[in-house]
Amino acid sequence: ERSGDAGLRSAVAYVTALTLHDLGRAREGLAAAAESLELAMSHHGPESPTTFQAATLHALLLARVGRVQEARAKLSPVLAAQTRILGADYPDTRDTKAALDAILA
C-alpha cells in the first residue's frame, strides 16, 4: 500500500461515517467511523487533529447506538489530549467538549 493510501482511505471512511450519522444511520456509520479511526491512528498517529476528529465521530456514533459508557470512556482522553496539544479554545477541542457534554446529558 502506498503511504498516502491509508490517509485517503481514512478520509473517505470519515466522510462516509459522518454522512451516515447525519442521515440517522448510526449503526451503519459506526463501522466506517471505526475504520476511519484505525486508519487515522496508523497514518497520522494518536495525537493528530485528524485522529482526534475521527475519535470524536466514533464516540458520537457509539453513543447514538446506545453504547454511552464506551463513548464516554473513549472521548474523555481525546478531549484531554486535544486540550493539551491544541488548547481549550481550538475549534476541534470545543467540538469534542460539546460532544462529550451531549453524551453526558
Contacts in CASP RR format, 6 or more apart in sequence:
PFRMAT RR
TARGET T0000
AUTHOR 0000-0000-0000
METHOD contacts of the structure
MODEL  1
ERSGDAGLRSAVAYVTALTLHDLGRAREGLAAAAESLELAMSHHGPESPT
TFQAATLHALLLARVGRVQEARAKLSPVLAAQTRILGADYPDTRDTKAAL
DAILA
4 43 0 8 1.000
6 39 0 8 1.000
6 42 0 8 1.000
6 43 0 8 1.000
7 39 0 8 1.000
7 40 0 8 1.000
7 43 0 8 1.000
7 44 0 8 1.000
9 35 0 8 1.000
9 39 0 8 1.000
10 35 0 8 1.000
10 36 0 8 1.000
10 39 0 8 1.000
10 40 0 8 1.000
10 43 0 8 1.000
10 44 0 8 1.000
10 50 0 8 1.000
10 54 0 8 1.000
11 36 0 8 1.000
13 32 0 8 1.000
13 33 0 8 1.000
13 35 0 8 1.000
13 36 0 8 1.000
13 39 0 8 1.000
14 32 0 8 1.000
14 33 0 8 1.000
14 36 0 8 1.000
14 40 0 8 1.000
14 53 0 8 1.000
14 54 0 8 1.000
14 57 0 8 1.000
16 29 0 8 1.000
16 32 0 8 1.000
16 36 0 8 1.000
17 29 0 8 1.000
17 30 0 8 1.000
17 32 0 8 1.000
17 33 0 8 1.000
17 36 0 8 1.000
17 57 0 8 1.000
17 58 0 8 1.000
17 61 0 8 1.000
18 57 0 8 1.000
20 26 0 8 1.000
20 28 0 8 1.000
20 29 0 8 1.000
20 32 0 8 1.000
21 29 0 8 1.000
21 33 0 8 1.000
21 57 0 8 1.000
21 60 0 8 1.000
21 61 0 8 1.000
21 64 0 8 1.000
24 64 0 8 1.000
26 61 0 8 1.000
26 64 0 8 1.000
26 65 0 8 1.000
27 65 0 8 1.000
29 61 0 8 1.000
30 58 0 8 1.000
30 61 0 8 1.000
30 62 0 8 1.000
30 65 0 8 1.000
33 54 0 8 1.000
33 57 0 8 1.000
33 58 0 8 1.000
33 61 0 8 1.000
34 58 0 8 1.000
36 54 0 8 1.000
36 57 0 8 1.000
36 58 0 8 1.000
37 51 0 8 1.000
37 54 0 8 1.000
37 55 0 8 1.000
37 57 0 8 1.000
37 58 0 8 1.000
40 48 0 8 1.000
40 50 0 8 1.000
40 51 0 8 1.000
40 53 0 8 1.000
40 54 0 8 1.000
40 55 0 8 1.000
41 51 0 8 1.000
41 54 0 8 1.000
44 50 0 8 1.000
44 51 0 8 1.000
45 51 0 8 1.000
46 81 0 8 1.000
47 81 0 8 1.000
47 85 0 8 1.000
49 86 0 8 1.000
49 92 0 8 1.000
52 78 0 8 1.000
52 81 0 8 1.000
52 82 0 8 1.000
52 86 0 8 1.000
52 92 0 8 1.000
52 96 0 8 1.000
53 92 0 8 1.000
55 74 0 8 1.000
55 75 0 8 1.000
55 78 0 8 1.000
56 75 0 8 1.000
56 78 0 8 1.000
56 92 0 8 1.000
56 95 0 8 1.000
56 96 0 8 1.000
56 99 0 8 1.000
58 74 0 8 1.000
59 71 0 8 1.000
59 72 0 8 1.000
59 74 0 8 1.000
59 75 0 8 1.000
59 78 0 8 1.000
59 99 0 8 1.000
59 100 0 8 1.000
59 103 0 8 1.000
60 71 0 8 1.000
60 99 0 8 1.000
60 102 0 8 1.000
60 103 0 8 1.000
62 68 0 8 1.000
62 70 0 8 1.000
62 71 0 8 1.000
62 74 0 8 1.000
63 71 0 8 1.000
63 72 0 8 1.000
63 102 0 8 1.000
63 103 0 8 1.000
68 103 0 8 1.000
71 103 0 8 1.000
72 100 0 8 1.000
72 103 0 8 1.000
72 104 0 8 1.000
75 96 0 8 1.000
75 99 0 8 1.000
75 100 0 8 1.000
75 103 0 8 1.000
76 100 0 8 1.000
78 96 0 8 1.000
79 93 0 8 1.000
79 96 0 8 1.000
79 97 0 8 1.000
79 100 0 8 1.000
82 90 0 8 1.000
82 92 0 8 1.000
82 93 0 8 1.000
82 96 0 8 1.000
83 93 0 8 1.000
86 92 0 8 1.000
86 93 0 8 1.000
87 93 0 8 1.000
88 94 0 8 1.000
88 97 0 8 1.000
END
